[in-house]
C-alpha cells in the first residue's frame, strides 16, 4: 500500500484512477491508502460549483478548466451532479465539448456513481478530493446540484463555494434563499444573455440585503454575470475566486479553519470506525436476534439497542 | 414520560405538538417518549409527495387532505420542502388556502426547521412520522423536494411514493431519470393544462419503457394528470394510491417489508446509541487531545481514531 501511495503522490494517473475507483466501491483497504496519503493533503484549493440541473454548471466548469490550464495549474473535477455531462448524463454536444479535457494529462475528471448509496456521497467525495489533493492537483472543482443535506455538507467542505443561478427560475431563487444563500461565497448569474438576467441579479442583491450576517462581513459575495457557452464573464469569475482565496488565506481564521477541518476529519473517521467495530463486536447473530425481537414487537428498538450497546461496551446493570 | 405518551396516544394535540417540537429540537428525552410510543406505531399509511420546487406539490397535498377528510380519515402532513407553503415559504395566497386545514382538528401539519442540520432531516422526519402514527393519524403525507440522498431516504420510508412533474421542465425529468424514477410508485403530471403536458406524459412513459425492472413487475407506476389548483385528477390520484396500497398489503411481501423496516429501525437506533456512548467513553479531553494531534499533522486521523476506539472497546495491542 505504501508503494501505491508513493506512485500516486508521484503523479501516476493510473494509480489515482484505481484509488478513486476503489473509494467509490468502498473497498476496505482504502483506509490504509488514505492513511498513507494524509500527510500529503491540504495543498489543493477546493472550489464548489452548485446550482439546479440546467443552470449550466458544466459549461462554466469547462471554461474554468481551460483558464486554469492556461495558467499552468493542474485541475481535478469531481462531478456529484447526476445530470452533469461529466457524469455522462448530458446530451452528446456537451459530452464532446468535455472530451478535449479528458485527453489532457493535467486534468483529472471523475464522476461519482454513488447516488443512492447509504451515507456514501459525502464520504466518497471527501475521500476522492483528498486523493486528488495528495496527487498534486492545484485546483479541485466539485460540481453538485446543491439540494439536500449531503450536498450542503459537500459545499461546506469547499474553500470557495460558487452558486449558479439562471434567469427566469423564480422558484430556484426561492430554494436558494432557504438553504444555499448562507454558504455561497460567490454568485453567478449564468446564461446572462437571457431575459430576466437583471431581475435575477436584483433578486440576489435583495436577498443579500436581508441577510444580517453579511452587513459587516469582511467578504460580501459578489454577483457575476456569465455566459458559460461563450466564456463571457469567466475571467471575472476566476478573479473573484482568487480574491476570495486571498482574503480567506490572509485572515487569521485560515489556520483555525484548517485545524477545525482536521478535527472534523478525525471525528468522522472515529465515528465510522466505532460503527464498524460495534457491529463486529455485537456479532451478527446477536444483533439479528435482537432485530427479530423488534420486528415481532416483543421489544422496542430503543431497549434492544441499549442491551446490545451495554454488551459491546462491557457495561453492567442499568 | 409514560403520562405524556398516554396523552399523545389518546389524541391530545397539544402533547403531539410538544413532542414534534422536542424531536425537531433534538431534545435528549425524546428517546424515552419514542420508546413508550413504539408499540402504538405501524398503523398509519405513509404517502410521499416528491417533486421540484414549483411543481405544485402543496396544492395537491391541500386537495388530498380535503379528500381524505371527507372520507373521515385523520391526516398528518410533514413538510420537508423549504419552499412549501406548509413551511411558510410560499406566497400569501397559498398560505391562506392552507389556513382552513390548520383549523381542522383532524389535520395536523408541521414543517421541519431542520434544513442544514447535521444528519438530522431523515431522523427527525422518521421520528415525527412515528409520533403522528402513534397519535392515530390514518394518513401521513410527507412533502419533499426529493433531490439529494437524505430526501431519497425519506422517500424510501414511505408506503406509496408519488413523484410530481410539471410540463416544460425537460431538465427536471432528466434529474428524475437519474434518481427518483426507481422509487416512484405513482407519477403525477401536475399543471396538466399547460402546454407540454402530453410531452411530459410521453417522456415518463418512455423512461419507464427503458426500465427493465418494470417489465414484469406486479405494479407498474400509473401516470396521472392533475391540476392541483382546481382539484382535477385528485380522485384518480387518491384511487391510484388506494390501488397501490391494496396491492402491497395483499402481497406476501408486506409482512416481510414491515419486518425489514423494524430491523432497520433497530440498527439505526443502535448505531446512534453506539455513537453517543463512544463519545462519552472516549472522554471529551481524550478525544480533543487526539484531534489536536491530527490538526498538527503529528497523527493521521485513521491512526488516531483507531487508538481511541481501542481504548473505548477495551481492546489491547494491534
Interface residues (C-beta under 8 A of the other chain):
Chain A: X31 X34 X35 X38 X39 X42 X52 X53 X54 X82 X83 X89 X115 X116 X117 X118 X119 X120 X121 X145 X147 X148 X149 X150 X151 X152 X153 X170 X171 X172 X174 X175 X178 X179 X182 X258 X259 X260 X262 X263 X265 X266 X267 X268 X269 X270 X271 X272 X273 X274 X275 X277 X278 X281 X282 X287 X290 X291 X292 X294 X295 X297 X300 X301 X302 X303 X304 X305 X306 X308 X309 X312 X313 X314
Chain B: X31 X34 X35 X38 X39 X42 X52 X53 X54 X82 X83 X89 X115 X116 X117 X118 X119 X120 X121 X122 X145 X147 X148 X149 X150 X151 X152 X153 X170 X171 X172 X174 X175 X178 X179 X182 X258 X259 X260 X262 X263 X265 X266 X267 X268 X269 X270 X271 X272 X273 X274 X275 X277 X278 X281 X282 X287 X290 X291 X292 X294 X295 X297 X300 X301 X302 X303 X304 X305 X306 X308 X309 X312 X313 X314
